[in-house]
Amino acid sequence: MVITIWVGALLLYLAFLFWYDGPRKPLTAEEVEKYTRLLEQRADVDAMDLAVMRKFLEQDDGKDFIMVNLLQFHRSPIKHPDTGRDVQADSVLQEYFKPFMGQVMRRAGHPVLSTRAVGGYLDAWNTPPDPGWHAAGLVRYRSRRDCIELSLASAEFQQLHKYKVAALKQTFAFPSRTLMSFYASPRVTVALVLALAAALFQLSFA
């Protein structure tokens, strides 16, 4: 029984890792071309955006990354894009964020950090003036493939994007890779939870 418990816990953890990390296969040249063509069809993408995105796709290593987002809201109230009613800008953004993040989490992505600004720039070198950022958010994506398929290649995303456009005066985002973090990762958390559950289950049969 003891062996069965721990083997079962190990198999559950391996299944979690397979889902959380995915196959880690870099984008193929054919996929890069397909997604670049999709991007070219968008009216809000200029040549510089296209070049940056193409380079990001071509340099894919198949691993996860963190998207860093800075947000500045329109001054509230704003007109709701569907009803025309006066609403708060951050509430409109939630109509984009909640369903989109639901799709992201189904592919093992998740929020890492969400913050509200409590002041302007305290340290800035050779940068443009602070436009008045209101918030910042970090989101983990399992792969660049997931990120593209959940945005550029998703019809649902295109329908939701109007809420983001309506809520935000300006934003920018850039991909990053974690170098150091106080919190290790869900990989460690899930391993500890499964180990604890297996140990408690074993004790119940002692």
C-alpha positions in Angstrom: 0.0 0.0 0.0 2.8 2.4 0.9 4.5 2.0 -2.5 1.1 2.4 -4.3 0.5 5.7 -2.5 3.9 7.2 -3.3 3.9 5.9 -6.9 0.4 7.4 -7.3 1.7 10.7 -6.0 4.7 10.6 -8.3 2.4 9.9 -11.4 0.1 12.8 -10.4 3.1 15.1 -10.2 4.5 14.0 -13.6 1.1 14.5 -15.1 1.0 18.0 -13.6 4.5 18.8 -15.0 3.5 17.6 -18.5 0.5 20.0 -18.4 2.4 22.9 -16.7 5.5 22.8 -18.8 4.1 21.4 -22.0 6.1 19.7 -24.7 8.6 22.7 -24.9 8.8 22.5 -28.7 10.0 25.7 -30.3 7.8 27.2 -33.0 8.6 25.9 -36.5 9.4 28.1 -39.4 6.0 27.4 -40.8 4.3 28.5 -37.6 6.3 31.7 -37.5 5.1 32.5 -41.1 1.5 31.7 -40.2 1.4 33.9 -37.2 3.3 36.7 -38.9 0.7 36.7 -41.7 -2.1 36.9 -39.0 -0.4 39.9 -37.4 0.0 41.6 -40.8 -3.8 41.5 -41.2 -4.3 43.6 -38.1 -4.8 47.3 -38.8 -3.4 48.4 -35.4 0.1 46.8 -36.0 2.8 48.8 -37.6 6.0 47.7 -39.3 8.1 48.1 -36.1 5.6 46.0 -34.0 5.7 43.3 -36.7 9.5 43.2 -36.8 9.7 42.9 -33.0 7.0 40.1 -32.9 8.6 38.2 -35.7 12.0 38.2 -34.0 10.3 37.1 -30.7 8.8 34.1 -32.5 11.9 33.2 -34.4 14.0 33.1 -31.2 11.5 30.8 -29.5 13.2 28.2 -27.2 9.9 26.4 -26.3 10.1 27.5 -22.7 7.8 29.6 -20.5 8.1 33.3 -20.0 6.6 36.2 -18.1 4.8 39.1 -19.9 5.3 42.4 -18.1 2.4 44.8 -18.6 2.2 48.5 -17.7 -1.2 50.1 -17.8 -2.6 53.6 -17.8 -6.4 53.9 -17.6 -8.6 56.4 -19.3 -10.0 58.9 -16.9 -13.3 57.5 -15.5 -16.1 57.5 -16.3 -15.9 56.1 -19.8 -18.5 54.9 -22.2 -19.1 51.2 -22.1 -18.3 49.8 -25.6 -21.5 47.7 -25.7 -24.1 49.7 -23.8 -22.8 53.3 -23.9 -23.4 53.7 -20.2 -20.9 55.6 -18.0 -18.7 53.1 -16.2 -15.3 52.9 -14.5 -12.4 52.1 -16.8 -11.0 49.4 -14.5 -14.4 47.6 -14.5 -14.4 47.5 -18.3 -10.9 46.1 -18.3 -12.1 43.2 -16.1 -14.5 42.2 -18.9 -11.4 41.6 -21.0 -9.1 40.2 -18.3 -11.4 37.6 -16.6 -12.4 35.6 -19.7 -9.0 36.0 -21.3 -7.2 34.8 -18.1 -9.5 31.9 -18.0 -8.2 30.8 -21.4 -4.6 31.4 -20.3 -5.0 29.3 -17.1 -6.4 26.4 -19.0 -3.1 26.4 -20.8 -1.1 26.5 -17.5 -0.6 30.2 -17.6 -1.4 32.4 -14.6 -1.0 35.8 -13.1 2.3 36.3 -11.2 1.8 39.7 -9.8 -0.8 42.5 -10.0 0.0 46.0 -8.6 -1.4 49.5 -8.4 0.9 52.5 -8.6 1.1 54.7 -5.5 3.5 57.3 -6.9 5.3 58.5 -10.0 8.9 57.6 -11.1 11.3 57.7 -8.2 14.3 56.6 -10.3 14.4 57.2 -14.0 17.5 57.5 -16.3 17.2 58.9 -19.8 13.6 57.9 -20.1 10.5 59.8 -21.4 8.5 61.6 -18.8 6.2 59.4 -16.6 2.9 59.2 -18.5 1.2 58.4 -15.2 1.1 54.6 -15.1 -1.7 53.3 -12.9 -1.0 49.6 -12.7 1.4 46.8 -13.6 0.8 43.1 -14.1 2.9 40.0 -14.7 1.5 37.0 -16.4 3.2 33.6 -16.9 2.7 31.9 -20.3 3.7 28.3 -20.8 5.1 29.1 -24.3 5.2 31.6 -27.0 3.0 29.3 -29.0 0.3 29.5 -26.3 0.6 33.3 -26.1 0.1 33.7 -29.8 -2.7 31.2 -30.1 -4.5 32.8 -27.2 -4.3 36.3 -28.8 -3.5 36.7 -32.5 -5.0 33.4 -33.5 -8.0 33.5 -31.3 -11.4 34.8 -32.5 -12.5 35.1 -28.9 -9.6 37.3 -28.1 -10.4 39.6 -31.0 -14.0 40.0 -29.5 -12.6 40.8 -26.1 -9.9 43.2 -27.1 -12.4 46.1 -27.5 -12.8 46.2 -23.7 -9.0 46.6 -23.3 -8.9 49.3 -25.9 -11.8 51.1 -24.3 -10.4 51.0 -20.8 -6.7 51.9 -21.4 -5.3 55.2 -22.5 -1.9 53.5 -23.2 -0.1 50.3 -22.3 3.0 48.5 -23.2 4.2 44.9 -22.6 7.4 43.0 -23.0 8.3 39.4 -22.5 10.9 38.5 -19.8 12.5 35.5 -18.1 12.7 35.1 -14.4 16.3 35.3 -13.0 15.4 35.4 -9.3 12.2 35.1 -7.3 11.3 34.8 -3.7 8.6 32.2 -4.7 10.1 29.3 -6.5 7.1 28.2 -8.7 3.9 26.1 -8.7 6.2 23.1 -9.5 7.5 23.3 -6.0 4.1 24.0 -4.4 2.4 21.1 -6.2 5.3 18.7 -5.3 5.0 19.7 -1.6 1.2 19.4 -1.5 1.3 16.0 -3.1 4.1 14.8 -0.8 2.1 16.0 2.2 -1.1 14.3 1.0 0.8 11.1 0.3 2.3 11.2 3.8 -1.0 11.8 5.5 -2.6 9.1 3.4 0.1 6.7 4.4 -0.4 7.5 8.1 -4.1 6.8 7.9 -3.2 3.2 7.0 -0.5 2.9 9.7 
